[in-house]
Amino acid sequence: MLSTGASHLHEICEALDWIDPQGKEVALMHFILNSPCGDVNANLGMMLDLKRRFPERMLGYSDHTLPGDMHAIEVATLLGARVIEKHFTHDKGLPGRGQVNRVQSNRMNYFTGTCWSDPDRRRGVADRVWINIAMDLESPNL
């Protein structure tokens, strides 16, 4: 995964020029540095620009929007994201500013199942969307 957050086009190209000789598949991850981010500020239109500029590349979306209906993730998949990153936590009461945009782990079922299990909701999205789940493992109780 190559995060494109805060990158200029020439920086993305330079990074790919370095990675490609390694023979590794790379997913270009659309990412907004502002965290948490409201859905309206997710700039999902950038997914279309990445798709246009890098048509042979796998696209992804690193979601830092506030938890809720997760429509930003659904829209990202409809725009071509095949890799999704979302941070989960087992306890939103833990310290740290990153907790506010993390999803409670008990909502993981919605994220991994309901969000894509209904064909009417997927509308042409690939049968497989790779999901990278980052769990908060700071608690000694896990």
N, C-alpha and C positions, 0 to 999 in steps of 0.2 A: 504494500500500500504506500502510495506517495501522496502525502497531504499537499494540497495546492493552496492552502490558506495563506493569505498575505503575499502570494507569489505573483510575480510578473510572468507573462508568457515566456519570455526568454529564459527565465529561471527554471520553469517547468521543462522546457526543451533541453536545457543544459543538464538538468538532473537525469532526464531520460537518456541523453547521450552517454552519461556515465553508467547508468544501470543496464541499458540494453546489451552491451557486450558481455554482461554476466550471464545472459541467457535466462533470466528470471521473468516470469509474467508479472506485470505491474498493473495495479488498479489505481487510476487517478481519483483521489478522494476530494470531492468538493467539501470545503470546510470554511466556516466563519469563525474568526477569532473571538468575536464578542460572545461571551458565555456568562450567563444564559442569554439566549437569543429568542426574541419573539418570532413566530412563524412569518410575519410580514417582512422581517429582516433577514430571512434565511437565504435570500438571493438565489433561489432555485433555478432561475433563468440561466445562471452560469453553467448548469448541467448541459443545456443545449449548446452553449458556446464550446464547452469541452468536447462534446460529441462531434461538433462540426470541425473543430481543429485537430482532433485526434480520433478519427473514426475507427481506427483499428484497435483502440485501447478499451479495456474494461473500465467502466466508470463506477464510482462509489460515492457515498454520501456519509459524512461524519456529522451526525445530528447532535447539536447542542441546544436545541429548542427546549422550552419549558415542557415538562410532561403534561399530558392531557390526552387529546384525541389522536395524537401521532399522525395527523394528516400530512405534515411536512415529509415524513418518511414515505408515506404512500405516494405522494406527488413525486418525490425523488425517484421512486421505482418506475413510475409511469414515464418519467423523463429519461430513463435509461440506466439508473443505478442498479448494479448487480451485486454490490458489496455495501452493507449497511453497518455503521458503527454507532452504538448507543450505549451510554453508561448507565448501569443499574446499581442500586444500593439496597442493602437489606434493612437499613435504618436511616431515614432522612434526618433524624435528630443528631447524627454524628457531626462533629466539628468539621469545618472546612467550607469554603465558598462554593465548591463544586457540587455540593449536595443538592442545591436548589434545582438544578436542571437534570438530575438523575431520576430515573424511574424506579419506583419501588419494585423489588424483585418479584413480588406476588403478581405484578402485571406482566411478567415475562411471557405468560401464556398468550396474552393478547398480541404482544409484539411478534412472537415466533409463530403463532398459529392463526388466530382470528384475522389478523391484518392481511394475510395472503391465502387463507384457506378457501375463501369464497371466490369462485371464478369471476363472478360479476364485479367484485371489487378489484380484481387483478387486471381485467380488461387488457389482455395482450402482454402483460408482464411475463418475463421468462419464467419457466417452471421452477427455476432454482434461483434464489437470491441468497448470497452468502452473507451470513450475519456474524459480525464480530462483536461479542458481548464483553464489555469491560465491567467486571464486578468490583465493588469496593471490598477489599479484603483486609481493611485496617482493624477490624474488630477481632479480639482474641477468642470470641465465641464461635467463629466460623470454623 
